[in-house]
Amino acid sequence: MTVTKRDQLKLPKRKKPAVLLTPNVEIYLPTYHFLVNEFDHARRHELGIIRDDHEEFIHQYRVALRRSRSLISLLKPLFHRQEKDILKDTLRQLMQHTNLMRDLDVFLINMEQYFSLLEHQHHKGLIRFFDDIQSQRRKSLKILKGWLKSGEYKSACKQVLTQLDSMRDNPTSEGQLECKATAHSMLWHQFKQIESQCHNIDGNTDDAIIHQLRVDCKKFRYLLEYFTPVLSASDTKKQLAQLKVLQDKLGSFNDSSVQLEFFKHYLTEQKKKSGRYQAIEELIDIYGDYHLKAKEMTVEQLIQFRQPKNLDIYYTLYQEPSD
């Protein structure tokens, strides 16, 4: 008997917006088309999520929504206040319904690494832990499928497009400024905010502050990528490379923090003498050390990022002539 595996969907490729970013075009129009295009790109991952073809579908869905949220937040002068608030709230709602699924997927993706970290005596308990993760994921997927097929979800998506259409049809005065001038102004403001945060971080800084820096760096990177068409290609490439190195360190630090919190919460639901408890308790000890080392490496990378030779490129490209 021949068994044929169901064909898996291919991940959607990002399309080009109908109106591209150019130096002298009013900023609101290409921004409208970019956001509509990005939202459409996110939605084209829905079927792959529902069919559970691959964890990358939900990841890319979230990336597209996160990029949209970030740009709306950073380019807020382009939106009337009510439009901006509704867009941010609705996109956050869409993201929240996928949070748990993505967290569980990350644990399953890293399964082999967890087993390699623990001695064999703890493997049976770890197997039980991943049985729980798989069970929780099945329940979460069922709930997420219902949400994606619901009228409430379709209404939320319609709300996003309605507010974006309003932004296109009734641009703000800032939205009618040219793209290049807006790019320099927005990037300079976000860079100065990140530079200030970097100077205030050391080995004693609270984890939440470092997490916020990670979020702001990611937003800055989205903004830089968006404005790349109207900037110096070589300078932008160098900046993106610097940000990637910094984000990798911040990401490792955040990942260890998230995993520690998940493990600690999981232990509160287990019997202390169980194999599950002992295995996860061992992982908490290991990841506690990882977390401290990740923090040290992050602080070291921030010191490198703050070096004048690295900051000069930002000052040269963004600083206004009057400064």
C-alpha positions in Angstrom: 0.0 0.0 0.0 1.3 3.4 -0.9 0.9 6.2 1.5 1.0 9.7 0.0 2.0 12.6 2.3 -0.3 15.6 2.1 1.4 18.4 0.1 2.6 21.2 2.3 1.9 24.8 1.4 4.9 26.9 0.4 5.6 30.0 2.5 4.2 33.1 0.8 6.8 35.4 -0.8 6.5 39.1 0.0 5.1 41.2 -2.9 6.2 44.7 -3.8 3.8 47.5 -2.7 1.8 49.3 -5.4 3.6 52.6 -4.6 7.3 52.5 -3.7 9.2 54.8 -1.4 11.1 57.5 -3.3 12.8 60.7 -2.0 10.3 63.3 -3.1 7.0 61.5 -2.8 4.7 62.5 0.1 5.4 60.0 2.8 1.8 59.0 3.6 1.1 57.4 0.2 4.0 54.8 0.1 3.5 54.2 3.8 -0.2 53.3 3.2 0.7 50.9 0.4 3.5 49.3 2.4 1.2 48.7 5.4 -1.6 47.3 3.3 0.9 45.1 1.5 2.4 43.9 4.8 -1.0 43.1 6.3 -1.9 41.2 3.2 1.4 39.3 3.5 0.6 38.3 7.1 -2.9 37.1 6.2 -1.5 34.9 3.4 0.0 32.7 6.1 -3.4 31.9 7.7 -4.0 28.7 5.8 -0.6 27.4 6.6 -1.3 28.1 10.3 -4.7 26.4 10.2 -3.3 23.3 8.4 -0.3 23.4 10.8 2.1 22.8 7.9 5.2 24.3 9.5 6.0 26.5 12.5 7.4 29.1 10.2 3.9 30.1 9.0 3.0 31.5 12.4 6.4 33.0 12.9 6.3 35.0 9.6 2.6 36.0 10.3 3.8 37.5 13.6 6.8 39.2 12.0 4.6 40.9 9.4 2.2 42.1 12.1 5.0 43.2 14.4 6.7 45.2 11.6 3.4 46.9 10.9 2.8 47.8 14.6 6.3 49.1 14.9 6.0 51.4 11.9 2.7 52.7 13.0 4.1 53.5 16.4 7.2 55.2 15.0 5.5 57.0 12.2 2.7 58.2 14.4 2.7 61.8 13.0 1.3 60.3 9.8 -1.8 59.1 11.5 -4.7 60.9 13.3 -4.7 59.9 16.9 -7.9 57.7 16.7 -6.6 55.9 13.6 -3.3 55.2 15.3 -4.9 54.0 18.5 -7.3 51.7 16.8 -4.6 50.2 14.5 -2.2 49.6 17.4 -4.9 48.0 19.6 -6.3 45.8 16.8 -2.9 44.6 15.6 -1.9 43.9 19.3 -5.1 41.8 19.6 -4.2 39.8 16.5 -0.7 39.1 17.9 -1.9 38.1 21.3 -3.9 35.2 19.9 -0.6 33.7 18.6 1.7 34.3 21.6 1.3 30.9 23.3 1.5 28.9 20.1 4.8 30.6 19.2 6.3 30.1 22.6 5.4 26.4 22.6 6.9 26.0 19.1 10.2 27.5 20.2 10.5 24.9 23.0 9.8 22.1 20.5 12.3 23.5 18.0 14.9 23.4 20.8 14.0 20.0 22.1 17.3 18.3 21.1 19.3 21.0 22.8 17.5 20.5 26.1 18.2 16.8 26.0 21.9 17.4 25.3 22.1 19.7 28.3 20.8 17.1 30.8 22.3 13.9 32.1 20.5 10.7 31.0 18.9 10.3 34.4 16.7 13.3 33.8 15.7 12.4 30.2 12.6 10.5 31.3 11.3 13.6 33.2 12.1 15.8 30.2 10.1 13.4 27.9 7.1 14.0 30.2 7.7 17.7 30.0 7.6 17.7 26.2 4.5 15.4 26.3 2.9 18.3 28.3 4.1 20.8 25.8 2.7 18.8 22.8 -0.6 18.4 24.6 -0.8 22.2 25.4 0.1 22.9 21.8 -2.7 20.8 20.4 -5.2 22.6 22.6 -3.7 26.0 21.6 -3.8 25.2 17.9 -7.5 24.2 18.2 -8.3 27.6 19.8 -6.2 29.5 17.3 -7.9 27.8 14.4 -11.3 28.7 15.7 -10.1 32.4 16.1 -8.7 32.6 12.6 -12.0 31.2 11.2 -14.3 33.4 13.3 -16.3 36.4 12.4 -14.6 38.3 15.1 -11.2 37.8 13.4 -12.6 38.8 10.0 -14.1 41.9 11.6 -10.7 42.8 13.3 -9.0 42.5 9.9 -11.6 44.7 8.2 -11.0 47.3 11.0 -7.3 47.4 10.2 -7.9 48.1 6.5 -10.6 50.6 7.3 -8.3 52.7 9.4 -5.5 52.4 6.8 -7.9 53.7 4.1 -8.8 56.6 6.4 -5.1 57.4 6.7 -4.8 57.4 2.9 -7.9 59.5 2.3 -7.2 62.1 5.0 -3.5 62.5 5.4 -2.0 64.6 8.2 0.1 67.7 7.5 3.2 65.6 8.5 2.1 62.9 6.1 2.4 65.3 3.2 6.1 65.9 3.8 8.6 64.3 1.4 9.9 60.8 2.2 13.6 61.6 2.5 13.2 64.5 4.9 10.8 62.4 7.0 13.2 59.5 7.0 16.1 61.5 8.4 13.9 63.1 11.1 12.4 59.8 12.2 15.6 57.8 12.2 17.5 60.5 14.1 14.9 60.6 16.8 14.8 56.8 17.2 18.6 56.6 17.2 19.0 59.2 19.9 16.5 57.4 22.1 18.5 54.1 21.7 21.8 55.8 22.2 20.5 57.2 25.5 19.3 53.8 26.6 22.6 52.2 25.8 24.5 54.6 28.0 22.4 53.7 31.0 22.8 50.0 30.9 25.4 48.0 32.8 25.7 44.7 34.6 23.4 45.8 37.4 20.6 46.9 35.1 17.2 45.3 35.6 16.2 42.7 32.9 13.1 44.6 32.0 15.1 47.7 30.9 17.3 45.5 28.7 14.2 43.9 27.2 12.8 47.3 26.3 16.1 48.2 24.6 15.7 45.0 22.5 12.2 46.0 21.5 13.3 49.5 20.6 16.3 48.2 18.6 14.0 45.9 16.6 11.7 48.9 15.9 14.7 50.9 14.8 15.8 48.2 12.5 12.3 47.9 10.9 12.3 51.7 10.4 15.8 51.6 8.8 14.8 48.8 6.5 11.7 50.6 5.5 13.6 53.8 4.6 16.5 52.0 2.9 15.3 53.0 -0.6 15.9 56.7 0.1 19.2 56.4 2.0 22.8 55.7 1.2 23.0 52.0 0.4 26.5 51.5 1.8 25.9 53.4 5.0 22.5 51.6 5.6 24.1 48.2 5.0 26.8 49.0 7.7 24.1 50.2 10.2 22.0 47.1 9.6 25.0 44.9 10.2 25.8 46.6 13.5 22.2 46.4 14.6 22.1 42.7 13.8 25.1 41.9 16.0 23.5 43.9 18.8 20.1 42.4 18.4 21.6 38.8 18.4 23.1 39.5 21.8 19.9 41.1 23.1 17.9 38.2 21.6 19.9 35.6 23.4 19.5 37.4 26.6 15.8 37.7 26.2 15.4 34.1 25.1 17.1 32.8 28.3 14.9 35.2 30.4 11.7 33.9 28.7 12.7 30.3 29.1 13.6 30.7 32.8 10.2 32.3 33.5 8.4 29.5 31.7 10.3 26.8 33.5 9.6 28.4 36.9 5.9 28.7 36.2 5.8 25.1 35.0 7.4 23.9 38.3 4.6 25.5 40.3 2.2 22.9 38.7 4.4 19.8 39.4 5.0 17.5 42.3 8.5 18.2 43.8 9.5 14.5 43.7 8.4 13.9 40.1 10.8 13.3 37.2 9.4 16.4 35.5 10.2 18.6 38.4 13.7 17.3 38.8 14.5 17.7 35.1 13.1 21.2 34.8 14.8 22.2 38.1 18.1 21.1 36.5 17.4 23.2 33.4 16.6 26.2 35.6 20.1 25.9 37.1 21.7 25.6 33.7 19.8 28.5 32.1 20.3 30.6 35.1 24.1 30.5 34.3 23.3 31.1 30.6 21.3 34.1 31.5 24.1 35.7 33.5 26.6 35.1 30.8 24.2 36.4 28.1 23.8 39.6 30.2 27.6 40.0 30.4 27.9 39.5 26.6 25.1 42.0 26.0 26.7 44.7 28.1 30.1 44.1 26.3 28.3 44.4 23.0 26.7 47.7 24.1 30.1 49.1 25.0 31.3 48.2 21.4 28.2 49.7 19.9 28.8 53.0 21.8 32.3 53.4 20.4 32.6 56.7 18.5 33.8 55.0 15.3 30.5 53.0 15.3 28.2 55.9 16.2 29.8 58.3 13.7 27.9 56.7 10.8 24.6 57.5 12.5 25.5 61.1 13.2 26.8 61.6 9.7 23.7 60.2 8.0 20.8 61.5 10.2 21.9 64.5 12.1 20.2 67.6 10.9 22.4 70.4 9.4 21.4 72.8 12.2 22.9 70.5 14.9 
